Amino acid sequence: MSRVFRLIISCPDQVGIVAKVAGFIAEQGGSIIEANHHTDSVNRWFFMRHEILAESLNNDLDGFKQGFEAIARDFEMQWQITDSARPKKIALFASRESHCLADLLYRWHDENLPGDIACVIANHPDLEQMAQWYEVPFHHVPVTPETKPEAFARAEALVAEYEVDVIVLARYMQILPPQMCADYAGRVINIHHSFLPSFVGAKPYHQAYERGVKLIGATCHYVTEELDAGPIIEQDVIRVSHSHTIDDMRRQGRDVEKTVLSRGLRYHLEDRVLIHGNKTVVFA
């Protein structure tokens, strides 16, 4: 695929933003191959994502950034520009359940995930052979109530060592410490086996069964200090009936979980997700 620069912008809404940005890109010789805009009319906030063909620019990325600074100041922009030639590094946090981890490893191995899986960090050793088959470094970091601070300090040290850009909780059955949530805000993605905000916390399939729901689902979201309440990236559902047992729901739900997680992660890796407060704009 062609190398692109992804320009991501959010700012107070006003007339002239699109014209100014497009005019600057044109002055740089840039060819916009994908353009997305959205205005939150309630909060008067504007969002933009442009993909610019890298080879079309008559300046390098640093030169583009320097030139764009004045526009960003004028419009009070929160902005970034990323290079598709520098894929984001991913750390997969896992426990014992394998379906989400196996799916992401396969997609990455099949070159169908636009990122680089740097390592797997797990609080149980069960999935080590799976990681080894894909030649991905595996680190067993046990977590107990007594050793939790030390365990998460070790996990964070590994994340730093591998220069990880995004952490994915692939059914990692531990709650991250508040400070870690703050340090990696907008960079930790979780898959929750429920259609949030319904059935937060543990055993959502049991909760769904007891409630007699006709739809179950999964939610891919960013992790915050508040459990299962971070900005939602992607969701999906599947229909169930009175005849389904908890095991049936769990089996069918796993298919939804891995699909929703892979889609949400892809959106993040391609810089398609803009966080605003506790909501997201997703240019899928």
Buried (B, 14 or more C-beta within 10 A) or exposed (E): EEEBBBBBBBBEBEEEBBEEBBEBBEEBEBBBEEBBBBEBEEEEBBBBBBBBBBEBBEBEBEEBBEEBEEBBEEBEBEBEBBEBEEBBBBBBBBBEBBBBBBBBBBBBBEEEBBBBBBBBBBBBEBBBEBBEEBEBBBBEBEBEEEEBEEBBBBBBEBBEEBEBBBBBBBBBBBBBBEEBBEEBBBBBBBBBBBBBEBBBEEBBBEBBBEEEBEEBBBBBBBBBBEBBBBBBBBBBBBEBEEEBEBEBBBEBBBBBBBBBBBBBBBBBBBBBBBBBEEEBBBBE
